[in-house]
Amino acid sequence: MKKHILIIDDYQDILEILQDILIYAGYAVTTLIEIDNIIETVAKYKPDLVIIDFLLQGINGGELCSQIKKNEQTHHIPVILMSAHSRILDSFEIYKCDEFIEKPFDRGHLVERIKYHLKRSAPRDRHKEYIKVEFNKTN
């Protein structure tokens, strides 16, 4: 099953570029220009990772990230903040995002970082592997 990535950005061109890159990389992608409630949106789309532009119309994308990370049901979902304004790195810790990627971005780097965060957040196999040991019985 394909991993699902939710992208929130208020520029349609950026959404289309990201969508094309990530679909080509093998992901299922949902893009949104605006949202009313981030927790309801995440509950509805059930993404494995969220990418949020830092400067959205009417809201700080960092705040959306913070809401995801503070919620018991969604805190485990990796969130990548993106922005053309690198000075937001100063507030990186405040929002608890998993990564910040500056625009313009390198496609290969973006895909590699997404792979990294998806692998890191994957549920660990909680079942112990047992090694079958056969003993020779001598009668």
C-alpha positions as CSV (number, residue, x, y, z in Angstrom):
1,M,0.0,0.0,0.0
2,K,1.3,3.4,-0.9
3,K,2.3,5.9,1.8
4,H,0.0,8.9,1.9
5,I,1.3,12.4,2.0
6,L,-0.8,15.5,2.8
7,I,0.5,18.8,1.5
8,I,-0.9,22.2,2.6
9,D,0.3,25.2,0.7
10,D,-1.6,28.3,-0.5
11,Y,0.1,28.4,-3.9
12,Q,-1.4,26.1,-6.5
13,D,1.8,26.0,-8.5
14,I,3.8,24.6,-5.6
15,L,1.1,22.1,-4.8
16,E,1.2,20.8,-8.4
17,I,5.0,20.6,-8.4
18,L,5.1,18.7,-5.1
19,Q,2.3,16.4,-6.2
20,D,4.0,15.5,-9.4
21,I,7.3,14.8,-7.7
22,L,5.8,12.7,-5.0
23,I,3.4,10.7,-7.2
24,Y,6.4,10.0,-9.5
25,A,8.3,8.8,-6.3
26,G,5.4,6.4,-5.6
27,Y,3.4,8.1,-3.0
28,A,-0.4,8.8,-2.7
29,V,-0.8,12.6,-2.4
30,T,-3.6,14.9,-1.2
31,T,-3.1,18.6,-1.7
32,L,-5.0,21.4,0.0
33,I,-4.9,25.2,-0.4
34,E,-6.7,25.9,2.8
35,I,-8.1,24.1,5.8
36,D,-10.4,25.0,8.7
37,N,-9.2,22.5,11.3
38,I,-5.9,20.7,11.0
39,I,-6.8,17.9,13.4
40,E,-10.1,17.2,11.6
41,T,-8.2,17.3,8.3
42,V,-5.6,14.8,9.4
43,A,-8.4,12.6,10.8
44,K,-10.2,12.7,7.5
45,Y,-7.2,12.1,5.2
46,K,-5.1,9.9,7.5
47,P,-1.7,10.9,6.1
48,D,1.5,9.1,6.9
49,L,3.4,12.4,6.6
50,V,2.3,16.1,6.3
51,I,4.1,18.9,4.5
52,I,3.0,22.4,5.4
53,D,4.1,25.7,4.0
54,F,5.1,28.0,6.9
55,L,3.4,31.1,5.6
56,L,-0.2,30.4,4.7
57,Q,-3.0,32.9,4.2
58,G,-4.4,33.8,7.6
59,I,-2.4,31.3,9.6
60,N,1.1,30.3,10.5
61,G,1.9,26.8,9.2
62,G,4.1,26.3,12.2
63,E,1.0,26.6,14.4
64,L,-0.7,23.9,12.4
65,C,2.4,21.7,12.9
66,S,2.3,22.5,16.6
67,Q,-1.4,21.4,16.8
68,I,-0.6,18.1,15.1
69,K,2.4,17.5,17.5
70,K,0.4,18.4,20.6
71,N,-2.6,16.1,19.8
72,E,-2.4,12.6,21.3
73,Q,-4.0,11.1,18.2
74,T,-1.6,12.8,15.7
75,H,1.7,13.5,17.4
76,H,3.4,10.5,15.8
77,I,2.9,11.8,12.2
78,P,6.0,13.4,10.8
79,V,5.6,17.0,9.8
80,I,7.9,18.8,7.4
81,L,7.7,22.6,7.3
82,M,8.7,24.4,4.1
83,S,9.4,28.1,3.5
84,A,11.4,30.4,1.3
85,H,12.2,32.3,4.5
86,S,15.1,30.5,6.1
87,R,14.9,32.7,9.2
88,I,12.1,30.6,10.5
89,L,14.8,28.1,11.5
90,D,15.0,30.2,14.6
91,S,11.5,28.9,15.6
92,F,12.1,25.3,14.4
93,E,12.1,24.0,18.0
94,I,8.9,25.9,19.0
95,Y,6.7,24.1,16.5
96,K,8.2,20.6,17.0
97,C,8.3,19.9,13.3
98,D,10.4,16.9,12.2
99,E,12.2,18.9,9.5
100,F,12.4,22.2,7.8
101,I,13.1,22.3,4.1
102,E,13.9,25.7,2.4
103,K,12.3,26.7,-0.9
104,P,13.5,26.4,-3.5
105,F,14.2,22.8,-2.8
106,D,16.1,20.0,-4.4
107,R,13.7,17.2,-5.5
108,G,16.0,14.4,-4.7
109,H,16.7,15.8,-1.2
110,L,13.0,16.2,-0.6
111,V,12.2,12.7,-1.5
112,E,15.1,11.3,0.5
113,R,14.0,13.2,3.6
114,I,10.4,12.0,3.2
115,K,11.7,8.4,2.9
116,Y,13.7,8.9,6.1
117,H,10.9,10.3,8.1
118,L,8.4,7.6,6.9
119,K,10.9,4.9,7.8
120,R,11.6,6.4,11.2
121,S,7.9,6.7,12.0
122,A,6.9,3.3,10.8
123,P,5.5,1.1,13.6
124,R,8.0,-1.3,14.8
125,D,7.3,-5.0,14.6
126,R,6.5,-5.7,18.2
127,H,6.5,-9.4,17.7
128,K,9.7,-11.2,18.5
129,E,11.2,-13.3,15.8
130,Y,11.8,-16.8,16.9
131,I,14.5,-18.8,15.4
132,K,13.5,-22.4,14.9
133,V,16.1,-24.6,16.3
134,E,16.0,-28.3,15.5
135,F,17.6,-30.8,17.8
136,N,18.7,-34.1,16.7
137,K,17.1,-36.7,18.9
138,T,19.0,-39.8,19.6
139,N,17.2,-42.8,21.0
